Amino acid sequence: MATTADSQSKSVCRRCGFTAVSGSDDWNRISAPPFRRVTQCPECRSTDVTNRQ
Ligand SMILES: [Zn+2]
């Protein structure tokens, strides 16, 4: 079983450039209907977060 640490997908805030592993505790998670869960940047509070590998 090979673990590829580099293949962890990361999320990037498109507003301030904050980068952290997707789904990690570094990100805030908020409930924002109609979306179930939205990832929010802890730095600038933007929800304009995109995934990057
Ligand atoms: Zn940000």
N, CA, C, O and the ligand as a Tripos MOL2 file, in Angstrom:
@<TRIPOS>MOLECULE
protein
  213   211    54     0     0
PROTEIN
NO_CHARGES

@<TRIPOS>ATOM
      1 N           0.8460   -1.2000    0.0000 N.3       1 MET1
      2 CA          0.0000    0.0000    0.0000 C.3       1 MET1
      3 C           0.8820    1.2530    0.0000 C.2       1 MET1
      4 O           1.5390    1.5700    0.9920 O.2       1 MET1
      5 N           0.8800    1.9060   -1.0600 N.am      2 ALA2
      6 CA          1.6970    3.1100   -1.1590 C.3       2 ALA2
      7 C           0.8800    4.3310   -0.7760 C.2       2 ALA2
      8 O          -0.2260    4.5470   -1.2700 O.2       2 ALA2
      9 N           1.4360    5.0970    0.0880 N.am      3 THR3
     10 CA          0.7650    6.3420    0.4350 C.3       3 THR3
     11 C           1.4780    7.4910   -0.2650 C.2       3 THR3
     12 O           2.6790    7.7020   -0.0980 O.2       3 THR3
     13 N           0.7340    8.1950   -1.0180 N.am      4 THR4
     14 CA          1.3230    9.3180   -1.7330 C.3       4 THR4
     15 C           0.9230   10.6080   -1.0420 C.2       4 THR4
     16 O          -0.1730   11.1290   -1.2470 O.2       4 THR4
     17 N           1.8060   11.0970   -0.2450 N.am      5 ALA5
     18 CA          1.5140   12.3020    0.5270 C.3       5 ALA5
     19 C           1.3170   13.5180   -0.3710 C.2       5 ALA5
     20 O           0.5840   14.4500   -0.0400 O.2       5 ALA5
     21 N           1.9780   13.4800   -1.4910 N.am      6 ASP6
     22 CA          1.9030   14.6340   -2.3700 C.3       6 ASP6
     23 C           0.5740   14.7240   -3.1120 C.2       6 ASP6
     24 O           0.2480   15.7520   -3.7060 O.2       6 ASP6
     25 N          -0.1860   13.6330   -3.0680 N.am      7 SER7
     26 CA         -1.4330   13.6330   -3.8130 C.3       7 SER7
     27 C          -2.5910   14.1970   -3.0040 C.2       7 SER7
     28 O          -3.7370   14.1820   -3.4550 O.2       7 SER7
     29 N          -2.2940   14.6930   -1.8140 N.am      8 GLN8
     30 CA         -3.3570   15.3130   -1.0340 C.3       8 GLN8
     31 C          -3.8840   16.5390   -1.7680 C.2       8 GLN8
     32 O          -3.1280   17.4350   -2.1430 O.2       8 GLN8
     33 N          -5.1520   16.5550   -1.9540 N.am      9 SER9
     34 CA         -5.7030   17.7090   -2.6350 C.3       9 SER9
     35 C          -5.7640   18.8920   -1.6810 C.2       9 SER9
     36 O          -6.0470   18.7410   -0.4920 O.2       9 SER9
     37 N          -5.5010   20.0360   -2.2100 N.am     10 LYS10
     38 CA         -5.5140   21.2380   -1.3900 C.3      10 LYS10
     39 C          -6.5670   22.2040   -1.8910 C.2      10 LYS10
     40 O          -6.9630   22.1810   -3.0570 O.2      10 LYS10
     41 N          -6.9960   23.0260   -1.0050 N.am     11 SER11
     42 CA         -7.9350   24.0670   -1.3670 C.3      11 SER11
     43 C          -7.2570   25.4170   -1.2510 C.2      11 SER11
     44 O          -6.4310   25.6510   -0.3680 O.2      11 SER11
     45 N          -7.6240   26.2840   -2.1530 N.am     12 VAL12
     46 CA         -6.9940   27.5940   -2.2020 C.3      12 VAL12
     47 C          -8.0640   28.6790   -2.1560 C.2      12 VAL12
     48 O          -9.0500   28.6320   -2.8910 O.2      12 VAL12
     49 N          -7.8540   29.6390   -1.2940 N.am     13 CYS13
     50 CA         -8.7440   30.7950   -1.2660 C.3      13 CYS13
     51 C          -8.4120   31.6810   -2.4540 C.2      13 CYS13
     52 O          -7.2640   32.0900   -2.6300 O.2      13 CYS13
     53 N          -9.3990   31.9710   -3.2540 N.am     14 ARG14
     54 CA         -9.1370   32.7620   -4.4500 C.3      14 ARG14
     55 C          -9.0340   34.2410   -4.1350 C.2      14 ARG14
     56 O          -8.6800   35.0490   -4.9930 O.2      14 ARG14
     57 N          -9.3380   34.5770   -2.9280 N.am     15 ARG15
     58 CA         -9.3100   35.9920   -2.5680 C.3      15 ARG15
     59 C          -7.9550   36.3990   -1.9790 C.2      15 ARG15
     60 O          -7.3620   37.3970   -2.3880 O.2      15 ARG15
     61 N          -7.4770   35.6090   -1.0130 N.am     16 CYS16
     62 CA         -6.2280   36.0050   -0.3600 C.3      16 CYS16
     63 C          -5.0980   35.0120   -0.6130 C.2      16 CYS16
     64 O          -3.9490   35.2740   -0.2560 O.2      16 CYS16
     65 N          -5.4180   33.8800   -1.2240 N.am     17 GLY17
     66 CA         -4.3710   32.9300   -1.5520 C.3      17 GLY17
     67 C          -4.0560   31.9350   -0.4500 C.2      17 GLY17
     68 O          -3.1110   31.1560   -0.5710 O.2      17 GLY17
     69 N          -4.8280   31.9520    0.6140 N.am     18 PHE18
     70 CA         -4.6250   30.9860    1.6920 C.3      18 PHE18
     71 C          -4.7740   29.5760    1.1510 C.2      18 PHE18
     72 O          -5.7200   29.2770    0.4220 O.2      18 PHE18
     73 N          -3.8310   28.7070    1.5150 N.am     19 THR19
     74 CA         -3.8370   27.3370    1.0080 C.3      19 THR19
     75 C          -3.7250   26.3510    2.1630 C.2      19 THR19
     76 O          -2.8940   26.5200    3.0560 O.2      19 THR19
     77 N          -4.5610   25.3270    2.1410 N.am     20 ALA20
     78 CA         -4.4910   24.2790    3.1420 C.3      20 ALA20
     79 C          -5.0990   23.0100    2.5620 C.2      20 ALA20
     80 O          -5.8030   23.0480    1.5530 O.2      20 ALA20
     81 N          -4.8240   21.9140    3.1980 N.am     21 VAL21
     82 CA         -5.3550   20.6410    2.7220 C.3      21 VAL21
     83 C          -6.8760   20.6590    2.7840 C.2      21 VAL21
     84 O          -7.4710   21.1090    3.7640 O.2      21 VAL21
     85 N          -7.4800   20.1700    1.7370 N.am     22 SER22
     86 CA         -8.9370   20.1540    1.6710 C.3      22 SER22
     87 C          -9.5400   19.3790    2.8340 C.2      22 SER22
     88 O          -9.1110   18.2690    3.1480 O.2      22 SER22
     89 N         -10.5160   19.9660    3.4520 N.am     23 GLY23
     90 CA        -11.2080   19.2830    4.5300 C.3      23 GLY23
     91 C         -10.4690   19.2960    5.8600 C.2      23 GLY23
     92 O         -10.9390   18.7140    6.8380 O.2      23 GLY23
     93 N          -9.3320   19.9470    5.9040 N.am     24 SER24
     94 CA         -8.5810   19.9830    7.1540 C.3      24 SER24
     95 C          -9.1900   20.9980    8.1190 C.2      24 SER24
     96 O         -10.0510   21.7970    7.7520 O.2      24 SER24
     97 N          -8.7250   20.9410    9.3410 N.am     25 ASP25
     98 CA         -9.2590   21.8510   10.3510 C.3      25 ASP25
     99 C          -8.8010   23.2870   10.1460 C.2      25 ASP25
    100 O          -9.2660   24.2070   10.8190 O.2      25 ASP25
    101 N          -7.8880   23.4610    9.2140 N.am     26 ASP26
    102 CA         -7.4150   24.8140    8.9280 C.3      26 ASP26
    103 C          -8.5190   25.6630    8.3200 C.2      26 ASP26
    104 O          -8.5120   26.8900    8.4210 O.2      26 ASP26
    105 N          -9.4590   24.9920    7.6930 N.am     27 TRP27
    106 CA        -10.5660   25.7130    7.0670 C.3      27 TRP27
    107 C         -11.7480   25.8230    8.0220 C.2      27 TRP27
    108 O         -11.9910   24.9320    8.8370 O.2      27 TRP27
    109 N         -12.4550   26.8930    7.9120 N.am     28 ASN28
    110 CA        -13.7180   26.9980    8.6290 C.3      28 ASN28
    111 C         -14.7950   26.3390    7.8010 C.2      28 ASN28
    112 O         -14.7370   26.3320    6.5720 O.2      28 ASN28
    113 N         -15.7710   25.7900    8.4800 N.am     29 ARG29
    114 CA        -16.9030   25.2170    7.7620 C.3      29 ARG29
    115 C         -18.1800   25.8460    8.2550 C.2      29 ARG29
    116 O         -18.4630   25.8590    9.4530 O.2      29 ARG29
    117 N         -18.9360   26.3580    7.3360 N.am     30 ILE30
    118 CA        -20.1670   27.0210    7.7360 C.3      30 ILE30
    119 C         -21.3490   26.3930    7.0220 C.2      30 ILE30
    120 O         -21.2050   25.8090    5.9480 O.2      30 ILE30
    121 N         -22.4870   26.5170    7.6150 N.am     31 SER31
    122 CA        -23.7030   26.0510    6.9800 C.3      31 SER31
    123 C         -24.3530   27.2340    6.2940 C.2      31 SER31
    124 O         -24.6640   28.2470    6.9190 O.2      31 SER31
    125 N         -24.5500   27.0830    5.0000 N.am     32 ALA32
    126 CA        -25.1110   28.1800    4.2370 C.3      32 ALA32
    127 C         -26.1120   27.6460    3.2300 C.2      32 ALA32
    128 O         -25.7510   27.3300    2.0970 O.2      32 ALA32
    129 N         -27.3610   27.5460    3.6360 N.am     33 PRO33
    130 CA        -28.3900   27.0880    2.7140 C.3      33 PRO33
    131 C         -28.4020   27.9380    1.4580 C.2      33 PRO33
    132 O         -28.1890   29.1460    1.5640 O.2      33 PRO33
    133 N         -28.6350   27.3950    0.2920 N.am     34 PRO34
    134 CA        -29.0410   26.0050    0.0400 C.3      34 PRO34
    135 C         -27.8800   25.0200   -0.0050 C.2      34 PRO34
    136 O         -28.0840   23.8340   -0.2670 O.2      34 PRO34
    137 N         -26.7000   25.4860    0.2390 N.am     35 PHE35
    138 CA        -25.5810   24.5610    0.2620 C.3      35 PHE35
    139 C         -25.5110   23.8950    1.6300 C.2      35 PHE35
    140 O         -25.8580   24.4980    2.6450 O.2      35 PHE35
    141 N         -25.0680   22.6750    1.6430 N.am     36 ARG36
    142 CA        -24.9970   21.9770    2.9260 C.3      36 ARG36
    143 C         -23.8350   22.4850    3.7590 C.2      36 ARG36
    144 O         -23.9950   22.9150    4.9010 O.2      36 ARG36
    145 N         -22.6840   22.4210    3.1580 N.am     37 ARG37
    146 CA        -21.5010   22.8830    3.8830 C.3      37 ARG37
    147 C         -20.6370   23.6930    2.9450 C.2      37 ARG37
    148 O         -20.4080   23.3070    1.7990 O.2      37 ARG37
    149 N         -20.1760   24.7800    3.4230 N.am     38 VAL38
    150 CA        -19.3090   25.6240    2.6300 C.3      38 VAL38
    151 C         -17.9820   25.7900    3.3490 C.2      38 VAL38
    152 O         -17.9270   26.0150    4.5580 O.2      38 VAL38
    153 N         -16.9370   25.6760    2.5860 N.am     39 THR39
    154 CA        -15.6130   25.9070    3.1520 C.3      39 THR39
    155 C         -15.3300   27.3940    3.1500 C.2      39 THR39
    156 O         -15.5000   28.0760    2.1400 O.2      39 THR39
    157 N         -14.8980   27.8830    4.2960 N.am     40 GLN40
    158 CA        -14.6450   29.3060    4.4120 C.3      40 GLN40
    159 C         -13.2010   29.5550    4.8060 C.2      40 GLN40
    160 O         -12.6550   28.8660    5.6670 O.2      40 GLN40
    161 N         -12.6020   30.5220    4.1870 N.am     41 CYS41
    162 CA        -11.2250   30.8810    4.5020 C.3      41 CYS41
    163 C         -11.1540   31.4980    5.9010 C.2      41 CYS41
    164 O         -11.9120   32.4190    6.2060 O.2      41 CYS41
    165 N         -10.2610   31.0050    6.7460 N.am     42 PRO42
    166 CA        -10.1270   31.5420    8.0990 C.3      42 PRO42
    167 C          -9.4250   32.8970    8.1180 C.2      42 PRO42
    168 O          -9.4790   33.6180    9.1150 O.2      42 PRO42
    169 N          -8.7750   33.2350    7.0250 N.am     43 GLU43
    170 CA         -8.0050   34.4790    6.9610 C.3      43 GLU43
    171 C          -8.8910   35.6600    6.5920 C.2      43 GLU43
    172 O          -8.9220   36.6720    7.2920 O.2      43 GLU43
    173 N          -9.6080   35.5200    5.4890 N.am     44 CYS44
    174 CA        -10.3890   36.6630    5.0030 C.3      44 CYS44
    175 C         -11.8900   36.3820    5.0150 C.2      44 CYS44
    176 O         -12.6980   37.2270    4.6270 O.2      44 CYS44
    177 N         -12.2470   35.1720    5.4690 N.am     45 ARG45
    178 CA        -13.6570   34.7870    5.5870 C.3      45 ARG45
    179 C         -14.3690   34.7010    4.2480 C.2      45 ARG45
    180 O         -15.5980   34.7280    4.1950 O.2      45 ARG45
    181 N         -13.6300   34.6000    3.2000 N.am     46 SER46
    182 CA        -14.2520   34.4150    1.9010 C.3      46 SER46
    183 C         -14.6530   32.9580    1.7370 C.2      46 SER46
    184 O         -13.9920   32.0560    2.2520 O.2      46 SER46
    185 N         -15.7270   32.7430    1.0260 N.am     47 THR47
    186 CA        -16.1220   31.3730    0.7140 C.3      47 THR47
    187 C         -15.7720   31.0340   -0.7290 C.2      47 THR47
    188 O         -16.1920   30.0060   -1.2610 O.2      47 THR47
    189 N         -15.0160   31.8940   -1.3360 N.am     48 ASP48
    190 CA        -14.5940   31.6520   -2.7110 C.3      48 ASP48
    191 C         -13.3250   30.7940   -2.6820 C.2      48 ASP48
    192 O         -12.2100   31.2620   -2.9090 O.2      48 ASP48
    193 N         -13.5600   29.5220   -2.3920 N.am     49 VAL49
    194 CA        -12.4480   28.5870   -2.2310 C.3      49 VAL49
    195 C         -12.5160   27.5370   -3.3250 C.2      49 VAL49
    196 O         -13.5790   26.9860   -3.6090 O.2      49 VAL49
    197 N         -11.3940   27.2720   -3.9210 N.am     50 THR50
    198 CA        -11.3430   26.3050   -5.0040 C.3      50 THR50
    199 C         -10.3710   25.1900   -4.6710 C.2      50 THR50
    200 O          -9.4500   25.3660   -3.8730 O.2      50 THR50
    201 N         -10.5850   24.0560   -5.2850 N.am     51 ASN51
    202 CA         -9.6940   22.9230   -5.0410 C.3      51 ASN51
    203 C          -8.5110   22.9440   -5.9850 C.2      51 ASN51
    204 O          -8.6200   23.3040   -7.1570 O.2      51 ASN51
    205 N          -7.3990   22.5510   -5.4430 N.am     52 ARG52
    206 CA         -6.2040   22.4550   -6.2730 C.3      52 ARG52
    207 C          -5.4420   21.2030   -5.8460 C.2      52 ARG52
    208 O          -5.4070   20.8560   -4.6650 O.2      52 ARG52
    209 N          -4.8420   20.5430   -6.8080 N.am     53 GLN53
    210 CA         -4.1190   19.3170   -6.4540 C.3      53 GLN53
    211 C          -2.6400   19.5710   -6.3530 C.2      53 GLN53
    212 O          -1.8740   18.6510   -6.0640 O.2      53 GLN53
    213 ZN         -8.8820   34.0520    2.1120 Zn       54 ZN54
@<TRIPOS>BOND
     1     1     2 1
     2     2     3 1
     3     3     4 2
     4     3     5 am
     5     5     6 1
     6     6     7 1
     7     7     8 2
     8     7     9 am
     9     9    10 1
    10    10    11 1
    11    11    12 2
    12    11    13 am
    13    13    14 1
    14    14    15 1
    15    15    16 2
    16    15    17 am
    17    17    18 1
    18    18    19 1
    19    19    20 2
    20    19    21 am
    21    21    22 1
    22    22    23 1
    23    23    24 2
    24    23    25 am
    25    25    26 1
    26    26    27 1
    27    27    28 2
    28    27    29 am
    29    29    30 1
    30    30    31 1
    31    31    32 2
    32    31    33 am
    33    33    34 1
    34    34    35 1
    35    35    36 2
    36    35    37 am
    37    37    38 1
    38    38    39 1
    39    39    40 2
    40    39    41 am
    41    41    42 1
    42    42    43 1
    43    43    44 2
    44    43    45 am
    45    45    46 1
    46    46    47 1
    47    47    48 2
    48    47    49 am
    49    49    50 1
    50    50    51 1
    51    51    52 2
    52    51    53 am
    53    53    54 1
    54    54    55 1
    55    55    56 2
    56    55    57 am
    57    57    58 1
    58    58    59 1
    59    59    60 2
    60    59    61 am
    61    61    62 1
    62    62    63 1
    63    63    64 2
    64    63    65 am
    65    65    66 1
    66    66    67 1
    67    67    68 2
    68    67    69 am
    69    69    70 1
    70    70    71 1
    71    71    72 2
    72    71    73 am
    73    73    74 1
    74    74    75 1
    75    75    76 2
    76    75    77 am
    77    77    78 1
    78    78    79 1
    79    79    80 2
    80    79    81 am
    81    81    82 1
    82    82    83 1
    83    83    84 2
    84    83    85 am
    85    85    86 1
    86    86    87 1
    87    87    88 2
    88    87    89 am
    89    89    90 1
    90    90    91 1
    91    91    92 2
    92    91    93 am
    93    93    94 1
    94    94    95 1
    95    95    96 2
    96    95    97 am
    97    97    98 1
    98    98    99 1
    99    99   100 2
   100    99   101 am
   101   101   102 1
   102   102   103 1
   103   103   104 2
   104   103   105 am
   105   105   106 1
   106   106   107 1
   107   107   108 2
   108   107   109 am
   109   109   110 1
   110   110   111 1
   111   111   112 2
   112   111   113 am
   113   113   114 1
   114   114   115 1
   115   115   116 2
   116   115   117 am
   117   117   118 1
   118   118   119 1
   119   119   120 2
   120   119   121 am
   121   121   122 1
   122   122   123 1
   123   123   124 2
   124   123   125 am
   125   125   126 1
   126   126   127 1
   127   127   128 2
   128   127   129 am
   129   129   130 1
   130   130   131 1
   131   131   132 2
   132   131   133 am
   133   133   134 1
   134   134   135 1
   135   135   136 2
   136   135   137 am
   137   137   138 1
   138   138   139 1
   139   139   140 2
   140   139   141 am
   141   141   142 1
   142   142   143 1
   143   143   144 2
   144   143   145 am
   145   145   146 1
   146   146   147 1
   147   147   148 2
   148   147   149 am
   149   149   150 1
   150   150   151 1
   151   151   152 2
   152   151   153 am
   153   153   154 1
   154   154   155 1
   155   155   156 2
   156   155   157 am
   157   157   158 1
   158   158   159 1
   159   159   160 2
   160   159   161 am
   161   161   162 1
   162   162   163 1
   163   163   164 2
   164   163   165 am
   165   165   166 1
   166   166   167 1
   167   167   168 2
   168   167   169 am
   169   169   170 1
   170   170   171 1
   171   171   172 2
   172   171   173 am
   173   173   174 1
   174   174   175 1
   175   175   176 2
   176   175   177 am
   177   177   178 1
   178   178   179 1
   179   179   180 2
   180   179   181 am
   181   181   182 1
   182   182   183 1
   183   183   184 2
   184   183   185 am
   185   185   186 1
   186   186   187 1
   187   187   188 2
   188   187   189 am
   189   189   190 1
   190   190   191 1
   191   191   192 2
   192   191   193 am
   193   193   194 1
   194   194   195 1
   195   195   196 2
   196   195   197 am
   197   197   198 1
   198   198   199 1
   199   199   200 2
   200   199   201 am
   201   201   202 1
   202   202   203 1
   203   203   204 2
   204   203   205 am
   205   205   206 1
   206   206   207 1
   207   207   208 2
   208   207   209 am
   209   209   210 1
   210   210   211 1
   211   211   212 2
@<TRIPOS>SUBSTRUCTURE
     1 MET1         2 RESIDUE 1 A MET
     2 ALA2         6 RESIDUE 1 A ALA
     3 THR3        10 RESIDUE 1 A THR
     4 THR4        14 RESIDUE 1 A THR
     5 ALA5        18 RESIDUE 1 A ALA
     6 ASP6        22 RESIDUE 1 A ASP
     7 SER7        26 RESIDUE 1 A SER
     8 GLN8        30 RESIDUE 1 A GLN
     9 SER9        34 RESIDUE 1 A SER
    10 LYS10       38 RESIDUE 1 A LYS
    11 SER11       42 RESIDUE 1 A SER
    12 VAL12       46 RESIDUE 1 A VAL
    13 CYS13       50 RESIDUE 1 A CYS
    14 ARG14       54 RESIDUE 1 A ARG
    15 ARG15       58 RESIDUE 1 A ARG
    16 CYS16       62 RESIDUE 1 A CYS
    17 GLY17       66 RESIDUE 1 A GLY
    18 PHE18       70 RESIDUE 1 A PHE
    19 THR19       74 RESIDUE 1 A THR
    20 ALA20       78 RESIDUE 1 A ALA
    21 VAL21       82 RESIDUE 1 A VAL
    22 SER22       86 RESIDUE 1 A SER
    23 GLY23       90 RESIDUE 1 A GLY
    24 SER24       94 RESIDUE 1 A SER
    25 ASP25       98 RESIDUE 1 A ASP
    26 ASP26      102 RESIDUE 1 A ASP
    27 TRP27      106 RESIDUE 1 A TRP
    28 ASN28      110 RESIDUE 1 A ASN
    29 ARG29      114 RESIDUE 1 A ARG
    30 ILE30      118 RESIDUE 1 A ILE
    31 SER31      122 RESIDUE 1 A SER
    32 ALA32      126 RESIDUE 1 A ALA
    33 PRO33      130 RESIDUE 1 A PRO
    34 PRO34      134 RESIDUE 1 A PRO
    35 PHE35      138 RESIDUE 1 A PHE
    36 ARG36      142 RESIDUE 1 A ARG
    37 ARG37      146 RESIDUE 1 A ARG
    38 VAL38      150 RESIDUE 1 A VAL
    39 THR39      154 RESIDUE 1 A THR
    40 GLN40      158 RESIDUE 1 A GLN
    41 CYS41      162 RESIDUE 1 A CYS
    42 PRO42      166 RESIDUE 1 A PRO
    43 GLU43      170 RESIDUE 1 A GLU
    44 CYS44      174 RESIDUE 1 A CYS
    45 ARG45      178 RESIDUE 1 A ARG
    46 SER46      182 RESIDUE 1 A SER
    47 THR47      186 RESIDUE 1 A THR
    48 ASP48      190 RESIDUE 1 A ASP
    49 VAL49      194 RESIDUE 1 A VAL
    50 THR50      198 RESIDUE 1 A THR
    51 ASN51      202 RESIDUE 1 A ASN
    52 ARG52      206 RESIDUE 1 A ARG
    53 GLN53      210 RESIDUE 1 A GLN
    54 ZN54       213 GROUP 0 **** ****
